[in-house]
Amino acid sequence: MDATTQFASNVTLINVTEQETINTTSSNLAEGRYPPVGYYGYTSALLWMVIPPILISIGTIGNAMTILVLLRQKKMTTTAVFLFALALSDTLVLFSALLPDWVLYTWDIDIKMLSNPGCKAIVYLSYCSIHLSSWLIVVVTLERTACVLFPHKVRLGCSPRNAVLIIVTIVLAVFGINIILLVIIGLNKNTCAPSTKEYRDLFDYVHRWIDFTLTFGAPFPLLLIGNVIIVVQLALSRSRRQRMTISGQTRDTRPLSMLIMALCVLFFFTITPASVCFVYLPYLREQLLALESVDPYTAWYDAQYIDFLYNVAILVSYFNAAFNFAFYVFSGSKFRAELRNLLCCKATQGTRLFGS
C-alpha cells in the first residue's frame, strides 16, 4: 500500500486561475505524486508531515524496548519468539513504507527516485513487511488458540525451534510471492511505479488483490475464528475456576489471551480501511475517467477528496505497527516489571513473560 501510488494523479492540475481551469491527462493515470492543491490536498500534505514522525518515533522506541525485554529472558517461549519477529517486522514497515513518504512530503525528496534498484527494493520491502506483520499476528493468535484448546498437548508441538521454522516459512513465502514487484516496479518518468501499461494493469488488477489477500482477506477470517475460540474458552475457564474450592490450582492465562485479542482488534480497525481502499482504487479511477470527459472540475474535486480519504486510511494503517508495544505494557505485570528492570539496568527476574 504505497501512498505515492495514488489514483488522484489521474487528474493533473496544469493551471489554477480564478476560474480554476483544469486539464486532465489519462496518460498520467496513477503515476507519481502531484502537488497538493485545495483544502483536501493541503490537509493531506499536512497530515503526512505531522503524523509519520510521531508514529516512527513511538514505534521504533516501543519495538526496540519489546525486543530488548524479550532478549533478557533466559529461555524464550513460542509466543515470545513470534512477538519478537513481529516487533522486527513492524519496525521494517515503519522504515520501508512510512519513512520514504514522510521524506517526500516534508522535503520533496523521493528516496525511491535515487536509483532504479533502490526504487524496486523499497517498494518490495514495504509490501513484504506489511504482509509479514499480518501473518505473524495470525500465527501468534493460532498458537494461543491451540494453547487454550489443548493446554497440555500443545507443549509437545509448540517449541521455540518450531516457531523459528514457522517464521522462516512465512518469510520465504511472503518474499517469494511478492518477487513479481521486482520485475514490474521501476523508475517510470518521474515516479517509482510499474514501467509499462501491461505492468500497470498487472499491478492494478492482479497484485492489488494479492496484496489484499495477504494483508487482510486471508488473515482476518483466521483471526476472527481464533479470537472467538479464545473468548469462549476464557468464559469456560472462568466458570471452572469459580467452581474450584482451592484457589491457585491453575495458571491464569487471561492476560496473555487478552493481549492477543487486543492485537487482533487493533489489526482489524487499522488495516481494514486501507486494504479496502487500495484494492478499490483502479475501479474508482475508471469512474473518474468517465466523469472527466463530462465534467473535469467535478472529476478533479472528487479525486482530491477521495485521495484525502485514502491518505487518512493509509496513515491509520501504520498505527498497527507503531502501537503494539502499548498492549505489551498493559498486558500484565511481568512485562512491566521486566521493562522497569531494563530501564533501571537491573538483572532480569528470570520469569517467562509470554506463554508457559
C-alpha positions as CSV (number, residue, x, y, z in Angstrom):
1,M,0.0,0.0,0.0
2,D,2.3,2.7,-1.3
3,A,0.9,6.1,-0.6
4,T,2.8,7.6,-3.5
5,T,0.8,5.5,-5.9
6,Q,-2.3,7.5,-5.7
7,F,-5.2,7.3,-8.1
8,A,-5.8,11.0,-7.7
9,S,-2.9,11.6,-10.0
10,N,-5.4,10.7,-12.8
11,V,-6.3,14.4,-12.8
12,T,-3.2,16.6,-13.3
13,L,-3.6,20.3,-12.4
14,I,-1.9,22.4,-15.1
15,N,-3.1,25.8,-14.1
16,V,-5.3,27.2,-11.4
17,T,-6.8,30.6,-12.0
18,E,-9.7,32.4,-10.6
19,Q,-11.9,30.1,-12.8
20,E,-9.7,27.1,-11.8
21,T,-9.0,25.8,-15.3
22,I,-8.3,22.1,-15.1
23,N,-6.7,19.8,-17.6
24,T,-6.8,16.1,-17.2
25,T,-4.5,13.6,-18.9
26,S,-5.3,9.9,-19.0
27,S,-1.6,9.1,-19.8
28,N,-0.7,10.0,-16.2
29,L,-3.1,7.7,-14.5
30,A,-1.8,6.6,-11.1
31,E,1.7,7.8,-11.8
32,G,3.6,9.8,-9.3
33,R,2.5,12.4,-6.7
34,Y,1.0,15.7,-7.7
35,P,1.5,18.9,-5.8
36,P,-1.2,19.4,-3.1
37,V,-3.9,21.8,-4.3
38,G,-7.0,22.9,-2.4
39,Y,-8.3,22.2,1.0
40,Y,-8.0,18.4,0.8
41,G,-4.7,18.4,-0.9
42,Y,-3.1,20.7,1.6
43,T,-4.7,18.8,4.5
44,S,-3.3,15.5,3.2
45,A,0.2,17.1,2.9
46,L,0.0,18.4,6.4
47,L,-1.1,15.0,7.8
48,W,1.9,13.4,6.0
49,M,4.3,15.9,7.5
50,V,3.0,15.7,11.1
51,I,1.8,12.1,11.8
52,P,4.6,9.9,10.4
53,P,7.4,11.3,12.6
54,I,5.2,10.6,15.7
55,L,4.5,7.1,14.6
56,I,8.1,6.3,13.6
57,S,9.4,7.6,16.9
58,I,6.8,5.8,19.1
59,G,7.0,2.6,17.0
60,T,10.8,2.4,16.9
61,I,11.2,3.0,20.6
62,G,8.4,0.7,21.5
63,N,9.5,-2.1,19.3
64,A,13.1,-1.7,20.4
65,M,12.0,-2.0,24.1
66,T,10.0,-5.1,23.2
67,I,13.0,-6.7,21.6
68,L,15.3,-5.9,24.5
69,V,12.9,-7.1,27.1
70,L,12.3,-10.4,25.2
71,L,16.0,-11.0,24.8
72,R,16.5,-10.7,28.5
73,Q,14.6,-13.9,29.1
74,K,16.7,-16.9,30.0
75,K,14.5,-19.0,27.7
76,M,12.1,-17.6,25.2
77,T,8.7,-19.2,24.7
78,T,6.9,-19.9,21.4
79,T,4.8,-16.8,21.9
80,A,7.8,-14.7,22.7
81,V,9.5,-15.8,19.5
82,F,6.5,-14.8,17.4
83,L,6.2,-11.4,19.2
84,F,10.0,-10.8,18.7
85,A,9.6,-11.4,15.0
86,L,6.5,-9.2,14.9
87,A,8.5,-6.3,16.5
88,L,11.2,-6.6,13.9
89,S,8.6,-6.7,11.1
90,D,6.7,-3.7,12.4
91,T,9.9,-1.7,12.6
92,L,10.6,-2.6,8.9
93,V,7.1,-1.4,8.0
94,L,7.8,2.0,9.5
95,F,11.1,2.5,7.8
96,S,10.4,0.9,4.4
97,A,6.9,2.1,3.9
98,L,6.2,5.1,6.0
99,L,9.6,6.9,6.2
100,P,10.1,7.4,2.4
101,D,6.7,9.0,2.0
102,W,7.3,11.3,5.0
103,V,10.6,12.5,3.5
104,L,8.8,13.1,0.2
105,Y,6.0,15.2,1.6
106,T,8.3,17.1,4.0
107,W,11.4,17.9,1.9
108,D,10.1,16.9,-1.6
109,I,12.8,14.3,-1.9
110,D,11.7,11.0,-3.3
111,I,14.1,8.4,-1.9
112,K,12.8,5.8,-4.4
113,M,13.8,8.0,-7.3
114,L,17.5,8.0,-6.4
115,S,18.1,4.7,-8.3
116,N,16.2,2.0,-10.1
117,P,17.4,-0.7,-7.7
118,G,16.5,1.5,-4.7
119,C,13.0,2.0,-6.2
120,K,12.5,-1.7,-6.5
121,A,14.0,-2.6,-3.1
122,I,11.9,0.0,-1.1
123,V,8.6,-1.0,-2.7
124,Y,9.4,-4.7,-2.4
125,L,10.4,-4.4,1.3
126,S,7.4,-2.3,2.2
127,Y,4.9,-4.8,0.8
128,C,6.8,-7.8,2.2
129,S,7.0,-6.3,5.7
130,I,3.3,-5.4,5.8
131,H,2.3,-8.9,4.7
132,L,4.8,-10.5,7.2
133,S,3.3,-8.5,10.1
134,S,-0.2,-9.6,9.2
135,W,0.7,-13.3,9.2
136,L,2.8,-13.1,12.3
137,I,-0.3,-11.8,14.1
138,V,-2.2,-14.8,12.6
139,V,0.3,-17.4,13.8
140,V,0.6,-16.0,17.3
141,T,-3.2,-16.0,17.5
142,L,-3.5,-19.5,16.3
143,E,-0.7,-20.6,18.8
144,R,-2.7,-19.0,21.6
145,T,-5.9,-20.7,20.3
146,A,-4.2,-24.1,20.4
147,C,-3.0,-23.3,23.9
148,V,-6.5,-22.7,25.3
149,L,-7.9,-25.7,23.4
150,F,-5.2,-28.2,24.2
151,P,-3.3,-26.7,27.2
152,H,-1.4,-29.9,28.0
153,K,-0.8,-31.4,24.5
154,V,0.3,-28.1,22.8
155,R,3.6,-28.0,24.7
156,L,4.8,-31.0,22.7
157,G,4.4,-29.2,19.4
158,C,4.8,-25.6,20.3
159,S,8.5,-25.1,20.9
160,P,10.8,-22.1,20.1
161,R,12.5,-24.2,17.5
162,N,9.2,-24.9,15.7
163,A,8.3,-21.2,16.0
164,V,11.5,-20.2,14.2
165,L,10.8,-22.7,11.4
166,I,7.3,-21.3,11.0
167,I,8.6,-17.8,10.8
168,V,11.2,-18.8,8.2
169,T,8.5,-20.5,6.2
170,I,6.3,-17.4,6.3
171,V,9.2,-15.1,5.3
172,L,10.1,-17.3,2.3
173,A,6.5,-17.5,1.2
174,V,5.9,-13.7,1.5
175,F,9.1,-12.7,-0.2
176,G,8.6,-15.3,-2.9
177,I,5.0,-14.2,-3.7
178,N,6.0,-10.5,-3.9
179,I,9.1,-11.1,-6.1
180,I,6.9,-10.1,-9.0
181,L,7.3,-6.5,-7.8
182,L,11.0,-6.6,-8.6
183,V,10.0,-7.1,-12.2
184,I,7.1,-4.7,-12.7
185,I,8.2,-1.8,-10.5
186,G,10.9,0.6,-11.7
187,L,11.7,4.2,-12.4
188,N,9.0,5.4,-14.8
189,K,9.2,9.1,-15.9
190,N,9.0,11.0,-12.6
191,T,7.8,8.2,-10.3
192,C,8.6,4.8,-8.9
193,A,5.8,2.7,-10.5
194,P,5.0,0.0,-13.0
195,S,7.1,0.8,-16.1
196,T,4.6,-0.2,-18.8
197,K,0.8,-0.2,-19.3
198,E,0.9,-4.0,-19.2
199,Y,2.7,-3.9,-15.9
200,R,0.3,-1.2,-14.6
201,D,-2.7,-3.5,-15.4
202,L,-0.9,-6.4,-13.8
203,F,-0.2,-4.3,-10.7
204,D,-3.8,-2.9,-10.5
205,Y,-5.9,-5.9,-11.2
206,V,-3.7,-8.8,-10.0
207,H,-1.2,-7.7,-7.4
208,R,-3.6,-5.4,-5.6
209,W,-5.8,-8.5,-5.0
210,I,-2.8,-10.5,-3.9
211,D,-1.9,-7.7,-1.5
212,F,-5.5,-7.6,-0.2
213,T,-5.5,-11.3,0.3
214,L,-2.1,-11.4,2.2
215,T,-2.8,-8.3,4.2
216,F,-6.4,-8.7,5.2
217,G,-8.5,-11.1,3.2
218,A,-6.9,-14.4,4.4
219,P,-5.7,-13.3,7.9
220,F,-8.9,-11.7,9.0
221,P,-11.1,-14.9,8.9
222,L,-8.4,-16.8,10.7
223,L,-8.1,-14.1,13.4
224,L,-11.8,-14.0,13.8
225,I,-12.1,-17.8,14.3
226,G,-9.2,-17.8,16.7
227,N,-10.5,-15.0,18.8
228,V,-14.0,-16.4,19.0
229,I,-12.5,-19.7,20.3
230,I,-10.3,-17.8,22.8
231,V,-13.3,-15.8,24.1
232,V,-15.4,-18.9,24.5
233,Q,-12.6,-20.8,26.2
234,L,-11.8,-17.9,28.6
235,A,-15.5,-17.9,29.6
236,L,-15.5,-21.6,30.2
237,S,-12.2,-21.4,32.1
238,R,-13.6,-18.6,34.3
239,S,-16.6,-20.7,35.1
240,R,-14.4,-23.7,36.1
241,R,-12.2,-21.5,38.3
242,Q,-15.3,-20.2,40.1
243,R,-16.4,-23.8,40.9
244,M,-12.9,-24.7,42.3
245,T,-12.7,-24.9,46.0
246,I,-8.9,-24.4,46.1
247,S,-7.6,-21.2,44.5
248,G,-4.4,-21.0,42.6
249,Q,-4.6,-24.5,41.2
250,T,-4.3,-23.3,37.6
251,R,-2.2,-20.7,36.0
252,D,-4.2,-17.6,34.8
253,T,-3.6,-17.2,31.1
254,R,-6.2,-14.5,30.7
255,P,-3.7,-11.6,30.4
256,L,-1.8,-13.2,27.5
257,S,-5.1,-14.2,25.7
258,M,-6.4,-10.6,26.2
259,L,-3.2,-9.3,24.7
260,I,-3.6,-11.4,21.6
261,M,-7.2,-10.3,21.2
262,A,-6.2,-6.6,21.6
263,L,-3.6,-7.0,18.9
264,C,-6.2,-8.5,16.6
265,V,-8.7,-5.7,17.3
266,L,-6.1,-3.1,16.6
267,F,-5.3,-5.0,13.4
268,F,-8.9,-5.0,12.2
269,F,-9.6,-1.3,12.8
270,T,-6.3,-0.1,11.3
271,I,-5.8,-2.4,8.4
272,T,-9.3,-2.8,7.1
273,P,-9.9,0.8,5.6
274,A,-6.5,0.9,3.8
275,S,-6.9,-2.6,2.4
276,V,-10.4,-1.9,1.0
277,C,-9.4,1.5,-0.4
278,F,-6.2,0.1,-2.0
279,V,-7.9,-2.7,-3.9
280,Y,-10.8,-0.4,-5.0
281,L,-8.6,2.3,-6.4
282,P,-8.4,1.1,-10.0
283,Y,-12.2,0.9,-10.3
284,L,-12.6,4.4,-8.8
285,R,-10.1,5.6,-11.4
286,E,-12.3,4.3,-14.2
287,Q,-15.3,6.1,-12.8
288,L,-13.2,9.3,-12.6
289,L,-12.1,8.9,-16.2
290,A,-15.8,8.6,-17.3
291,L,-16.7,11.7,-15.3
292,E,-13.6,13.6,-16.5
293,S,-14.9,13.7,-20.1
294,V,-18.2,15.2,-19.0
295,D,-17.2,17.4,-16.0
296,P,-13.4,17.9,-15.5
297,Y,-13.8,20.2,-12.5
298,T,-16.1,17.7,-10.6
299,A,-13.7,14.9,-11.5
300,W,-10.7,16.8,-10.1
301,Y,-12.6,17.7,-6.9
302,D,-13.7,14.1,-6.4
303,A,-10.1,12.9,-7.0
304,Q,-8.8,15.3,-4.3
305,Y,-11.5,14.3,-1.8
306,I,-11.1,10.5,-2.3
307,D,-7.3,10.9,-2.3
308,F,-7.6,12.6,1.1
309,L,-9.7,9.7,2.5
310,Y,-7.2,7.3,1.0
311,N,-4.3,9.1,2.7
312,V,-6.1,9.0,6.1
313,A,-6.7,5.3,5.7
314,I,-3.0,4.7,4.8
315,L,-1.8,6.7,7.8
316,V,-4.2,4.9,10.2
317,S,-2.9,1.5,8.9
318,Y,0.6,2.4,10.3
319,F,-0.8,2.7,13.8
320,N,-0.8,-1.1,13.8
321,A,3.0,-1.2,13.5
322,A,3.5,1.7,16.0
323,F,1.4,0.9,19.0
324,N,1.7,-2.9,19.6
325,F,4.2,-2.1,22.3
326,A,1.4,-0.4,24.3
327,F,-0.5,-3.6,24.5
328,Y,2.5,-5.5,25.8
329,V,2.9,-2.9,28.6
330,F,-0.7,-3.2,29.6
331,S,-1.0,-6.9,29.2
332,G,0.4,-7.9,32.5
333,S,2.7,-7.1,35.4
334,K,5.5,-9.3,34.4
335,F,6.3,-7.4,31.2
336,R,6.1,-4.1,33.1
337,A,8.4,-5.4,35.8
338,E,10.9,-6.6,33.2
339,L,10.7,-3.2,31.4
340,R,11.4,-1.4,34.7
341,N,14.4,-3.6,35.3
342,L,15.7,-2.9,31.8
343,L,15.3,0.8,32.2
344,C,16.9,0.7,35.7
345,C,19.7,-1.6,34.5
346,K,18.7,-4.3,36.9
347,A,19.1,-8.0,36.4
348,T,16.2,-9.9,34.9
349,Q,13.8,-11.7,37.2
350,G,14.1,-14.9,35.1
351,T,10.3,-15.2,34.6
352,R,8.7,-16.1,31.4
353,L,6.7,-13.2,30.0
354,F,4.6,-14.9,27.4
355,G,3.3,-18.5,27.4
356,S,4.2,-21.4,29.6
